[in-house]
Amino acid sequence: MDVVKLGSRQIFGMKKETLMKRVLRYFEQTQQAAEVVEYLVAILFRHALCVGDFSLQPLSEMIHQIFLKAAPNDTLRRHCVYFEHFFSLEEWQIVIQRLFSSDEEYQQFTKETCLYKKLLEKKSLETHEIAEFQFDLVSIFKDANGKRHTWTLRDTKQVRSEEETAKVLGVLTTLTIFRSSGIRRFAEYVKFKSKKGCIDAEHEAVQAEPEESVQETAVAEEQPRESKPISKAAASTASKTAHAQSSRGSDSNTLNHQETDTLSPLPSEAPPTQTKEKEPSAESEGAKSSKKPPKEAKIPSKKPDTSDKHYGKSKEKIQEERDKRKWKNRVNKFLGRKK
């Protein structure tokens, strides 16, 4: 039967009786002394910060078996001082002789752990006041890859010293059992805050160098280059220029759909169709020449074009082109366009 390891949810979420049974069963099935010792340190951490009794007294027999019979390793050497009070003086000397080759090695391995042990014992003796609300300790750690993650410890005591609580949270950085996808989760402490519906206390470790947020860098790289805004006047001029060029290159003399809806010319003002050219009579030619545009649409006269554009054209053809230009000028003036 496969043995399921205990994770942070089990260690910091289970009730005391169930948790003790699970730890004992795991050791009996696997005999993994190093992992079990780190489970026990995590339970001591919970006992120091949380409301309720999570002392390890029910597991005292298993603790004796681990430190007096299990094969020595660095994990047992580093964390052994947490469990010194479970042994008599004679038994503790045996433990030290089994795990360490000298007193110097014992002092070297347990120097940091002794500091954490004093903090845990001090926090364990603190009592909590009965309140209508529950405190939660919300902390941020970095994993082994430097990625931040938020972790919450429920039903904690009220924070009396931010510095001491921050140091106690450092106990988790000495443990290697809590992993996600094979990556160690509690590699470095960053900050914490105690919540009771609002922030009760907060602390952040001093960073040696300012860190650049990965999310902000990614967003900055995704932003496209800003294009220079085009003024309304420039846009309008470009639109008119394009329209004028298309008007010159087109053989059709009719307006587009928008112009037809905006300006409906009178039958007498409609431009001559280009479907089939007819020879204008003398009477119609005289009528065209005698008709004058209204004052509103009067266009300044232009000098006659004497270039060789008219070479080979009849007077009737020249007059017809002039009438077309007059019509376009009237339309442009009506629409407010430039010539």
C-alpha positions in Angstrom: 0.0 0.0 0.0 1.3 3.4 -1.0 2.0 5.8 1.9 0.7 9.3 1.5 3.1 12.0 2.7 1.8 14.8 4.9 1.7 18.3 3.3 1.3 21.7 4.8 -2.5 21.4 4.7 -2.4 18.3 6.9 0.3 19.6 9.3 -1.3 23.0 9.8 -5.0 22.1 9.3 -5.7 18.7 11.0 -7.0 18.3 14.5 -4.4 17.3 17.1 -5.4 13.7 17.6 -5.8 12.9 13.9 -2.5 14.6 13.1 -0.5 12.6 15.8 -2.0 9.4 14.5 -1.0 10.2 10.9 2.6 11.1 11.8 3.0 7.9 13.9 1.6 5.8 11.1 3.8 7.4 8.5 6.9 6.6 10.6 5.9 3.0 11.2 5.3 2.4 7.5 8.3 4.2 6.1 10.9 4.5 8.9 11.9 7.8 7.3 13.4 9.4 10.4 14.6 12.6 8.7 11.1 13.4 7.2 9.3 12.7 10.4 11.6 14.9 12.5 10.8 17.8 10.1 7.1 17.0 10.5 7.6 17.3 14.3 9.4 20.7 14.0 6.5 22.0 11.9 4.1 20.9 14.6 6.2 22.7 17.3 6.0 25.8 15.1 2.2 25.5 15.0 2.1 24.9 18.7 4.0 28.2 19.3 1.9 30.4 17.1 -1.6 28.9 17.0 -4.4 28.8 19.5 -4.7 25.3 21.0 -2.4 22.6 22.4 -0.2 20.9 19.8 2.5 19.6 22.1 4.3 16.4 21.1 3.9 14.6 24.3 1.8 11.8 22.7 4.7 11.0 20.4 7.4 10.9 23.0 8.0 7.2 22.5 8.5 7.6 18.8 10.9 10.6 19.4 13.0 8.3 21.7 13.2 5.6 19.1 14.3 8.1 16.3 17.1 9.7 18.2 18.4 6.6 20.1 18.1 4.0 17.3 17.8 5.6 13.8 20.8 6.1 11.7 22.4 9.5 12.2 22.0 12.1 9.5 22.3 15.9 9.1 18.6 16.5 9.6 18.6 14.8 13.0 21.8 16.7 13.9 20.3 20.1 12.9 17.0 19.7 14.7 17.8 17.5 17.7 17.9 20.4 20.2 14.2 21.0 19.8 13.6 17.6 21.5 16.1 17.8 24.3 13.4 18.1 27.0 12.1 14.6 26.0 15.3 13.0 27.4 17.0 12.7 30.7 20.5 14.0 31.1 22.0 10.5 30.6 19.9 9.8 27.6 20.7 13.2 26.0 24.4 12.5 26.3 23.9 9.3 24.5 22.0 11.2 21.7 24.9 13.7 21.3 27.5 10.9 21.2 25.5 9.1 18.5 25.0 12.1 16.3 28.2 14.1 16.7 31.8 13.3 16.7 32.7 16.2 19.0 31.3 19.1 21.0 32.5 21.5 18.3 30.5 19.7 15.7 27.5 19.8 18.0 27.8 23.5 18.5 28.2 24.1 14.8 25.1 22.1 13.8 22.8 23.5 16.5 23.8 27.2 16.7 20.9 28.5 14.6 18.5 25.9 15.9 19.1 27.0 19.5 17.9 30.5 18.7 14.8 29.2 17.1 14.2 26.9 20.1 14.2 29.8 22.5 11.7 31.8 20.4 9.4 28.8 20.0 9.4 28.2 23.8 8.7 31.8 24.5 5.8 31.9 22.0 4.4 28.7 23.4 4.1 30.2 26.9 2.1 33.2 25.6 -1.6 33.1 26.3 -4.3 34.5 24.0 -7.2 36.6 25.0 -10.7 35.4 24.2 -12.1 37.5 21.3 -15.1 37.4 19.0 -12.9 37.2 16.0 -10.1 34.9 14.8 -6.6 36.0 13.9 -5.0 34.6 10.7 -1.3 35.0 9.9 -0.9 35.7 6.2 2.8 35.5 5.1 4.7 35.6 1.9 7.7 33.4 1.2 9.9 32.7 -1.8 10.4 29.2 -3.1 13.7 27.7 -4.3 13.3 29.4 -7.7 12.7 32.9 -6.2 9.0 33.0 -6.9 6.8 34.5 -4.3 3.7 32.7 -2.9 1.3 33.6 -0.1 0.6 31.2 2.8 -2.0 31.6 5.6 -1.8 30.0 9.0 -5.3 29.9 10.6 -6.4 30.6 14.1 -3.2 32.2 15.4 -2.6 34.1 18.6 -2.6 37.9 18.5 0.8 39.3 17.5 2.6 41.0 20.4 6.0 41.5 18.7 6.3 41.7 15.0 10.1 41.1 15.1 9.7 37.9 17.2 6.9 36.6 15.0 9.0 37.3 11.9 11.9 35.3 13.4 9.6 32.4 14.3 8.4 32.3 10.6 12.0 31.7 9.7 11.7 28.2 11.2 9.9 27.2 8.0 13.0 28.1 6.0 14.9 25.4 7.7 12.5 22.7 6.6 12.7 20.9 3.2 9.6 18.6 3.4 7.1 21.2 2.0 7.4 21.1 -1.8 5.3 21.9 -4.9 6.1 20.1 -8.1 9.4 19.1 -6.6 10.3 22.8 -5.7 11.0 23.7 -2.1 8.3 26.2 -1.0 9.6 27.9 2.1 13.1 28.9 1.0 13.1 32.6 2.1 10.8 34.6 4.3 9.6 38.0 2.9 6.8 39.5 5.1 3.7 38.8 7.1 0.5 40.4 8.3 -2.0 39.4 11.0 -5.6 39.7 9.9 -8.8 40.0 12.0 -11.0 41.5 9.4 -8.3 44.2 9.0 -4.5 44.2 9.3 -3.5 43.9 12.9 0.3 43.7 12.4 2.7 43.6 9.5 6.4 43.1 8.9 8.7 42.9 5.9 12.3 41.7 5.7 14.8 44.3 4.6 15.9 43.5 1.0 19.5 43.8 0.1 18.7 44.9 -3.4 15.5 46.2 -4.9 13.7 43.6 -6.9 12.0 44.3 -10.2 8.6 42.8 -10.4 8.4 40.1 -13.1 4.8 40.9 -13.8 5.5 44.6 -14.4 8.4 43.8 -16.7 6.2 41.4 -18.7 3.5 44.0 -19.0 6.0 46.6 -20.1 7.4 44.3 -22.8 3.9 43.6 -24.1 3.0 47.3 -24.6 3.3 48.3 -28.3 5.1 51.4 -29.4 3.0 54.5 -29.2 2.2 56.0 -32.6 2.2 59.7 -33.1 -1.3 61.1 -33.1 -2.5 62.6 -36.4 -4.2 66.0 -36.1 -7.7 66.4 -37.4 -6.5 69.0 -39.9 -3.9 66.7 -41.3 -6.4 63.8 -41.6 -9.0 66.1 -43.2 -6.4 67.4 -45.8 -5.3 63.8 -46.6 -8.9 62.7 -47.1 -9.6 65.7 -49.4 -6.4 65.1 -51.4 -7.3 61.4 -51.9 -10.8 62.3 -52.9 -9.6 64.9 -55.4 -7.1 62.5 -57.0 -9.8 59.8 -57.3 -12.1 62.4 -58.9 -9.5 63.4 -61.5 -8.7 59.9 -62.5 -12.3 58.8 -62.9 -14.1 59.0 -66.1 -17.5 59.0 -64.4 -19.2 62.3 -63.9 -21.7 61.2 -61.3 -21.2 61.7 -57.5 -20.7 58.9 -55.1 -23.5 57.5 -53.0 -22.9 59.8 -50.0 -22.8 62.9 -52.2 -26.0 61.9 -54.0 -27.8 61.6 -50.6 -26.5 64.9 -49.4 -27.1 67.0 -52.5 -29.9 66.3 -54.9 -29.3 68.6 -57.9 -32.1 70.2 -59.9 -32.8 68.7 -63.3 -31.6 71.9 -64.9 -28.3 71.7 -62.9 -27.5 68.1 -63.5 -24.3 67.5 -65.4 -24.4 66.1 -68.9 -24.2 62.3 -69.1 -21.2 60.7 -70.7 -22.9 57.6 -72.0 -23.2 58.9 -75.5 -21.9 62.2 -76.8 -24.3 64.2 -79.0 -23.5 67.2 -81.1 -24.9 70.2 -79.4 -27.2 72.4 -81.4 -26.7 76.1 -81.9 -29.7 76.9 -79.7 -28.5 74.7 -76.8 -25.0 76.1 -77.2 -26.4 79.6 -76.9 -28.5 78.7 -74.0 -25.5 77.3 -72.1 -23.5 80.4 -72.8 -26.2 82.8 -71.8 -27.1 81.0 -68.5 -25.3 82.4 -65.5 -24.8 80.6 -62.1 -26.6 82.0 -59.1 -24.7 84.4 -56.9 -24.4 81.8 -54.1 -22.5 79.5 -56.4 -20.6 82.1 -58.3 -17.0 81.0 -58.9 -14.2 83.4 -59.7 -13.4 83.3 -63.4 -10.1 81.7 -64.4 -7.8 82.6 -67.2 -8.5 80.6 -70.3 -6.2 77.7 -70.7 -4.0 78.4 -73.7 -1.8 75.3 -73.3 -1.7 72.7 -75.9 -4.3 70.7 -74.0 -7.0 72.2 -76.3 -5.0 71.3 -79.3 -7.3 69.5 -81.8 -10.5 70.0 -79.6 -13.6 71.7 -80.9 -15.2 74.6 -79.2 -18.2 72.5 -78.2 -15.8 70.0 -76.5 -14.0 72.8 -74.7 -17.3 74.3 -73.5 -18.6 71.0 -72.3 -15.4 70.5 -70.1 -15.8 73.9 -68.7 -19.4 73.1 -67.7 -18.2 70.0 -66.0 -15.6 71.9 -64.0 -18.2 74.5 -63.0 -20.5 71.7 -61.7 -17.7 70.1 -59.7 -16.8 73.5 -58.2 -20.4 74.1 -57.1 -20.6 70.6 -55.5 -17.3 71.2 -53.7 -18.4 74.6 -52.5 -21.7 73.2 -51.3 -19.9 70.4 -49.4 -17.4 72.8 -47.9 -14.4 71.4 -49.8 -11.4 73.2 -51.0 -10.9 73.7 -54.7 
